[in-house]
Amino acid sequence: MAVKLKIKKGDKVVVTTGRDKGKSGEVISVFPTENRALVQGVNMVKRHQKQSAQSEGGIINREAKIHISNLAIADPKDGAATRVGFKVNDDGTKSRIAKRSGEAIDG
């Protein structure tokens, strides 16, 4: 079952557990039905690619999906991992804020 995710495409995130713990990167895409995300430069795997007219064959490095529970939003102030909160603005719109510093998360 898919749940509402607090991480969106374009967010800066920090990996909290696993092989890439401590690494950070930008979210390339999010897969809500799988509760996974693709993060630039994180969870790199080697893939064997067959040669085609457009691309050369061989072993290539690419990102693999990582579970959302292993990611945390990077605080806009200092880049450390933080939780996400929500704030209703004066005009009625809802925006995300970092619980650690209270600053707005651009997204």
N, CA and C atoms as an extended XYZ file, in Angstrom:
321
Properties=species:S:1:pos:R:3:atomname:S:1:resname:S:1:resid:I:1 pbc="F F F"
N         0.831       -1.185        0.000 N   MET     1
C         0.000        0.000        0.000 CA  MET     1
C         0.873        1.245        0.000 C   MET     1
N         0.564        2.173       -0.861 N   ALA     2
C         1.339        3.405       -0.962 CA  ALA     2
C         0.873        4.401        0.094 C   ALA     2
N         1.825        5.091        0.696 N   VAL     3
C         1.514        6.126        1.670 CA  VAL     3
C         1.958        7.477        1.124 C   VAL     3
N         1.480        8.560        1.728 N   LYS     4
C         1.877        9.885        1.283 CA  LYS     4
C         3.323       10.117        1.688 C   LYS     4
N         4.163       10.434        0.716 N   LEU     5
C         5.587       10.616        0.963 CA  LEU     5
C         5.914       12.082        1.202 C   LEU     5
N         6.884       12.330        2.066 N   LYS     6
C         7.304       13.693        2.356 CA  LYS     6
C         8.524       14.084        1.533 C   LYS     6
N         9.043       13.135        0.767 N   ILE     7
C        10.194       13.391       -0.100 CA  ILE     7
C         9.689       13.532       -1.525 C   ILE     7
N        10.168       14.571       -2.215 N   LYS     8
C         9.737       14.835       -3.581 CA  LYS     8
C        10.934       14.919       -4.512 C   LYS     8
N        10.654       14.875       -5.803 N   LYS     9
C        11.686       15.013       -6.822 CA  LYS     9
C        12.370       16.376       -6.668 C   LYS     9
N        13.706       16.379       -6.713 N   GLY    10
C        14.452       17.624       -6.594 CA  GLY    10
C        14.929       17.931       -5.188 C   GLY    10
N        14.455       17.188       -4.189 N   ASP    11
C        14.886       17.413       -2.799 CA  ASP    11
C        16.321       16.948       -2.596 C   ASP    11
N        17.017       17.620       -1.703 N   LYS    12
C        18.340       17.171       -1.265 CA  LYS    12
C        18.121       16.249       -0.072 C   LYS    12
N        18.632       15.019       -0.154 N   VAL    13
C        18.419       14.046        0.907 CA  VAL    13
C        19.750       13.479        1.412 C   VAL    13
N        19.701       12.899        2.619 N   VAL    14
C        20.848       12.247        3.241 CA  VAL    14
C        20.467       10.803        3.503 C   VAL    14
N        21.381        9.857        3.220 N   VAL    15
C        21.131        8.441        3.481 CA  VAL    15
C        21.440        8.172        4.951 C   VAL    15
N        20.474        7.577        5.665 N   THR    16
C        20.632        7.372        7.107 CA  THR    16
C        21.141        5.985        7.471 C   THR    16
N        20.885        4.974        6.646 N   THR    17
C        21.349        3.619        6.952 CA  THR    17
C        21.796        2.920        5.679 C   THR    17
N        22.531        1.833        5.860 N   GLY    18
C        22.930        1.013        4.725 CA  GLY    18
C        24.343        1.287        4.251 C   GLY    18
N        24.658        0.749        3.101 N   ARG    19
C        26.000        0.820        2.523 CA  ARG    19
C        26.449        2.250        2.257 C   ARG    19
N        25.519        3.122        1.889 N   ASP    20
C        25.842        4.505        1.532 CA  ASP    20
C        25.519        5.495        2.639 C   ASP    20
N        25.531        5.044        3.905 N   LYS    21
C        25.186        5.906        5.038 CA  LYS    21
C        26.060        7.158        5.057 C   LYS    21
N        25.411        8.312        5.200 N   GLY    22
C        26.134        9.583        5.254 CA  GLY    22
C        26.223       10.298        3.917 C   GLY    22
N        26.020        9.577        2.817 N   LYS    23
C        26.065       10.215        1.500 CA  LYS    23
C        24.817       11.052        1.287 C   LYS    23
N        24.961       12.076        0.454 N   SER    24
C        23.801       12.905        0.145 CA  SER    24
C        23.711       13.106       -1.354 C   SER    24
N        22.535       13.447       -1.817 N   GLY    25
C        22.317       13.670       -3.238 CA  GLY    25
C        20.930       14.209       -3.491 C   GLY    25
N        20.660       14.456       -4.755 N   GLU    26
C        19.366       15.001       -5.154 CA  GLU    26
C        18.470       13.872       -5.650 C   GLU    26
N        17.190       13.937       -5.297 N   VAL    27
C        16.229       12.916       -5.709 CA  VAL    27
C        15.930       13.106       -7.196 C   VAL    27
N        16.177       12.053       -7.983 N   ILE    28
C        15.925       12.081       -9.424 CA  ILE    28
C        14.463       11.777       -9.704 C   ILE    28
N        13.939       10.733       -9.052 N   SER    29
C        12.533       10.378       -9.211 CA  SER    29
C        12.058        9.603       -7.993 C   SER    29
N        10.736        9.611       -7.785 N   VAL    30
C        10.121        8.943       -6.639 CA  VAL    30
C         9.108        7.939       -7.151 C   VAL    30
N         9.044        6.778       -6.506 N   PHE    31
C         8.111        5.712       -6.872 CA  PHE    31
C         7.214        5.433       -5.663 C   PHE    31
N         6.088        6.163       -5.537 N   PRO    32
C         5.238        6.053       -4.344 CA  PRO    32
C         4.640        4.667       -4.122 C   PRO    32
N         4.327        3.943       -5.187 N   THR    33
C         3.723        2.617       -5.016 CA  THR    33
C         4.717        1.624       -4.416 C   THR    33
N         6.019        1.855       -4.645 N   GLU    34
C         7.061        0.970       -4.126 CA  GLU    34
C         7.717        1.524       -2.860 C   GLU    34
N         7.363        2.755       -2.469 N   ASN    35
C         8.012        3.462       -1.356 CA  ASN    35
C         9.521        3.561       -1.563 C   ASN    35
N         9.926        3.847       -2.785 N   ARG    36
C        11.351        3.941       -3.114 CA  ARG    36
C        11.630        5.213       -3.894 C   ARG    36
N        12.908        5.602       -3.917 N   ALA    37
C        13.325        6.793       -4.651 CA  ALA    37
C        14.654        6.519       -5.331 C   ALA    37
N        14.937        7.285       -6.361 N   LEU    38
C        16.197        7.212       -7.085 CA  LEU    38
C        16.978        8.471       -6.732 C   LEU    38
N        18.172        8.308       -6.135 N   VAL    39
C        18.966        9.439       -5.670 CA  VAL    39
C        20.275        9.482       -6.443 C   VAL    39
N        20.624       10.672       -6.906 N   GLN    40
C        21.814       10.856       -7.728 CA  GLN    40
C        23.080       10.528       -6.933 C   GLN    40
N        23.886        9.587       -7.448 N   GLY    41
C        25.167        9.227       -6.842 CA  GLY    41
C        25.080        8.305       -5.639 C   GLY    41
N        23.890        7.792       -5.333 N   VAL    42
C        23.702        6.926       -4.170 CA  VAL    42
C        23.208        5.564       -4.633 C   VAL    42
N        23.643        4.497       -3.943 N   ASN    43
C        23.251        3.120       -4.249 CA  ASN    43
C        23.644        2.746       -5.678 C   ASN    43
N        24.904        2.996       -6.021 N   MET    44
C        25.403        2.703       -7.361 CA  MET    44
C        25.598        1.195       -7.534 C   MET    44
N        25.125        0.679       -8.665 N   VAL    45
C        25.258       -0.736       -8.993 CA  VAL    45
C        25.837       -0.863      -10.400 C   VAL    45
N        26.452       -2.010      -10.662 N   LYS    46
C        27.005       -2.272      -11.990 CA  LYS    46
C        25.991       -3.073      -12.796 C   LYS    46
N        25.769       -2.659      -14.030 N   ARG    47
C        24.831       -3.345      -14.921 CA  ARG    47
C        25.573       -3.731      -16.200 C   ARG    47
N        25.310       -4.944      -16.668 N   HIS    48
C        25.879       -5.397      -17.929 CA  HIS    48
C        24.925       -4.976      -19.033 C   HIS    48
N        25.434       -4.152      -19.956 N   GLN    49
C        24.580       -3.615      -21.010 CA  GLN    49
C        25.022       -4.169      -22.361 C   GLN    49
N        24.041       -4.642      -23.113 N   LYS    50
C        24.301       -5.168      -24.443 CA  LYS    50
C        24.475       -4.004      -25.417 C   LYS    50
N        25.336       -4.165      -26.379 N   GLN    51
C        25.583       -3.108      -27.351 CA  GLN    51
C        24.356       -2.911      -28.240 C   GLN    51
N        24.050       -1.639      -28.510 N   SER    52
C        22.953       -1.323      -29.421 CA  SER    52
C        23.411       -0.210      -30.357 C   SER    52
N        22.528        0.199      -31.250 N   ALA    53
C        22.880        1.247      -32.211 CA  ALA    53
C        23.137        2.579      -31.503 C   ALA    53
N        22.434        2.841      -30.389 N   GLN    54
C        22.577        4.111      -29.676 CA  GLN    54
C        23.673        4.081      -28.612 C   GLN    54
N        23.886        2.932      -27.967 N   SER    55
C        24.833        2.898      -26.855 CA  SER    55
C        25.848        1.771      -27.013 C   SER    55
N        26.978        2.008      -26.391 N   GLU    56
C        28.064        1.039      -26.415 CA  GLU    56
C        27.807       -0.029      -25.361 C   GLU    56
N        28.247       -1.251      -25.601 N   GLY    57
C        28.061       -2.336      -24.648 CA  GLY    57
C        29.125       -2.301      -23.559 C   GLY    57
N        28.938       -3.109      -22.528 N   GLY    58
C        29.907       -3.196      -21.454 CA  GLY    58
C        29.257       -3.081      -20.094 C   GLY    58
N        30.092       -2.895      -19.077 N   ILE    59
C        29.596       -2.773      -17.714 CA  ILE    59
C        29.482       -1.290      -17.379 C   ILE    59
N        28.272       -0.877      -16.991 N   ILE    60
C        28.042        0.533      -16.671 CA  ILE    60
C        27.615        0.679      -15.213 C   ILE    60
N        27.920        1.820      -14.626 N   ASN    61
C        27.472        2.136      -13.269 CA  ASN    61
C        26.228        2.999      -13.362 C   ASN    61
N        25.216        2.687      -12.553 N   ARG    62
C        24.017        3.499      -12.510 CA  ARG    62
C        23.389        3.414      -11.126 C   ARG    62
N        22.479        4.344      -10.848 N   GLU    63
C        21.820        4.366       -9.555 CA  GLU    63
C        20.721        3.312       -9.510 C   GLU    63
N        20.539        2.719       -8.337 N   ALA    64
C        19.423        1.810       -8.113 CA  ALA    64
C        18.476        2.473       -7.111 C   ALA    64
N        17.235        2.011       -7.079 N   LYS    65
C        16.243        2.573       -6.171 CA  LYS    65
C        16.646        2.273       -4.727 C   LYS    65
N        16.320        3.203       -3.834 N   ILE    66
C        16.595        3.035       -2.408 CA  ILE    66
C        15.297        3.291       -1.649 C   ILE    66
N        15.084        2.560       -0.561 N   HIS    67
C        13.829        2.682        0.187 CA  HIS    67
C        13.743        4.037        0.874 C   HIS    67
N        12.551        4.604        0.875 N   ILE    68
C        12.309        5.932        1.451 CA  ILE    68
C        12.687        5.986        2.930 C   ILE    68
N        12.503        4.873        3.657 N   SER    69
C        12.795        4.858        5.090 CA  SER    69
C        14.282        5.039        5.375 C   SER    69
N        15.121        4.825        4.376 N   ASN    70
C        16.565        4.996        4.548 CA  ASN    70
C        17.036        6.399        4.168 C   ASN    70
N        16.100        7.285        3.856 N   LEU    71
C        16.435        8.651        3.450 CA  LEU    71
C        15.849        9.658        4.424 C   LEU    71
N        16.538       10.797        4.558 N   ALA    72
C        16.016       11.916        5.347 CA  ALA    72
C        16.312       13.191        4.575 C   ALA    72
N        15.409       14.155        4.672 N   ILE    73
C        15.606       15.449        4.009 CA  ILE    73
C        16.817       16.136        4.621 C   ILE    73
N        17.636       16.772        3.779 N   ALA    74
C        18.782       17.548        4.263 CA  ALA    74
C        18.291       18.932        4.679 C   ALA    74
N        18.701       19.361        5.864 N   ASP    75
C        18.303       20.672        6.385 CA  ASP    75
C        18.873       21.763        5.476 C   ASP    75
N        18.053       22.718        5.020 N   PRO    76
C        18.553       23.776        4.138 CA  PRO    76
C        19.628       24.647        4.800 C   PRO    76
N        19.633       24.696        6.113 N   LYS    77
C        20.575       25.548        6.837 CA  LYS    77
C        21.986       24.956        6.874 C   LYS    77
N        22.101       23.660        7.262 N   ASP    78
C        23.439       23.074        7.422 CA  ASP    78
C        23.641       21.726        6.726 C   ASP    78
N        22.619       21.184        6.075 N   GLY    79
C        22.786       19.947        5.308 CA  GLY    79
C        22.647       18.672        6.120 C   GLY    79
N        22.380       18.765        7.422 N   ALA    80
C        22.207       17.575        8.246 CA  ALA    80
C        20.807       17.002        8.048 C   ALA    80
N        20.633       15.736        8.439 N   ALA    81
C        19.336       15.074        8.290 CA  ALA    81
C        18.307       15.701        9.226 C   ALA    81
N        17.094       15.885        8.716 N   THR    82
C        16.019       16.462        9.516 CA  THR    82
C        14.698       15.818        9.165 C   THR    82
N        13.726       15.965       10.059 N   ARG    83
C        12.374       15.512        9.776 CA  ARG    83
C        11.616       16.647        9.100 C   ARG    83
N        10.464       16.295        8.523 N   VAL    84
C         9.683       17.268        7.775 CA  VAL    84
C         8.403       17.586        8.524 C   VAL    84
N         8.106       18.874        8.620 N   GLY    85
C         6.855       19.325        9.198 CA  GLY    85
C         6.105       20.159        8.178 C   GLY    85
N         4.865       20.477        8.486 N   PHE    86
C         4.062       21.275        7.572 CA  PHE    86
C         3.559       22.521        8.279 C   PHE    86
N         3.453       23.608        7.515 N   LYS    87
C         2.980       24.874        8.062 CA  LYS    87
C         1.982       25.461        7.073 C   LYS    87
N         0.856       25.938        7.601 N   VAL    88
C        -0.147       26.579        6.750 CA  VAL    88
C         0.165       28.075        6.705 C   VAL    88
N         0.373       28.588        5.498 N   ASN    89
C         0.704       30.002        5.312 CA  ASN    89
C        -0.538       30.874        5.458 C   ASN    89
N        -0.332       32.189        5.487 N   ASP    90
C        -1.434       33.141        5.631 CA  ASP    90
C        -2.435       33.048        4.479 C   ASP    90
N        -1.932       32.734        3.271 N   ASP    91
C        -2.825       32.665        2.112 CA  ASP    91
C        -3.520       31.299        1.972 C   ASP    91
N        -3.305       30.410        2.938 N   GLY    92
C        -3.997       29.122        2.931 CA  GLY    92
C        -3.211       27.982        2.311 C   GLY    92
N        -2.053       28.267        1.714 N   THR    93
C        -1.249       27.197        1.123 CA  THR    93
C        -0.427       26.510        2.207 C   THR    93
N        -0.093       25.253        1.959 N   LYS    94
C         0.668       24.470        2.917 CA  LYS    94
C         2.098       24.324        2.401 C   LYS    94
N         3.086       24.543        3.264 N   SER    95
C         4.480       24.406        2.855 CA  SER    95
C         5.215       23.492        3.814 C   SER    95
N         6.280       22.892        3.331 N   ARG    96
C         7.090       21.988        4.152 CA  ARG    96
C         8.167       22.785        4.882 C   ARG    96
N         8.413       22.430        6.136 N   ILE    97
C         9.479       23.069        6.902 CA  ILE    97
C        10.361       21.990        7.524 C   ILE    97
N        11.622       22.347        7.790 N   ALA    98
C        12.552       21.443        8.454 CA  ALA    98
C        12.335       21.553        9.952 C   ALA    98
N        12.106       20.424       10.617 N   LYS    99
C        11.868       20.424       12.063 CA  LYS    99
C        13.115       20.875       12.826 C   LYS    99
N        14.282       20.610       12.275 N   ARG   100
C        15.549       20.899       12.963 CA  ARG   100
C        15.806       22.402       13.087 C   ARG   100
N        15.607       23.146       11.996 N   SER   101
C        15.922       24.566       12.007 CA  SER   101
C        14.682       25.455       11.859 C   SER   101
N        13.579       24.883       11.402 N   GLY   102
C        12.374       25.653       11.197 CA  GLY   102
C        12.328       26.370        9.866 C   GLY   102
N        13.338       26.176        9.013 N   GLU   103
C        13.376       26.848        7.712 CA  GLU   103
C        12.525       26.113        6.696 C   GLU   103
N        12.070       26.855        5.695 N   ALA   104
C        11.254       26.278        4.627 CA  ALA   104
C        12.110       25.401        3.723 C   ALA   104
N        11.545       24.285        3.299 N   ILE   105
C        12.227       23.388        2.371 CA  ILE   105
C        11.794       23.763        0.972 C   ILE   105
N        12.747       24.129        0.130 N   ASP   106
C        12.419       24.477       -1.255 CA  ASP   106
C        12.068       23.209       -1.992 C   ASP   106
N        11.049       23.250       -2.802 N   GLY   107
C        10.689       22.031       -3.498 CA  GLY   107
C         9.701       22.300       -4.543 C   GLY   107
